[in-house]
Amino acid sequence: MVEIGRRSGAIAAAMAGMGLAAVSEHELEPNDELRIVRLKGVRVFGVNHTVCLKSRSSATLLRELMNCFTDN
């Protein structure tokens, strides 16, 4: 098993014959070389993150935006 951190890399690896790539349907572009298989009876949930440079995280605007995205 290999973890590839980018969607494009995962798709390229699958197209190179390295195996399967788990990709959200909305991230796929039409490609005749790929076979798309939907997972039957499985619901997949994702987690989204917001990031910024630590050195800028104390800036008022970024701090306010980050407060909108956190649970605290």
Secondary structure as UniProt FT lines:
FT   HELIX           7..15
FT   TURN            16..17
FT   HELIX           25..27
FT   TURN            32..33
FT   TURN            40..41
FT   HELIX           54..56
FT   TURN            57..58
FT   HELIX           60..69
//
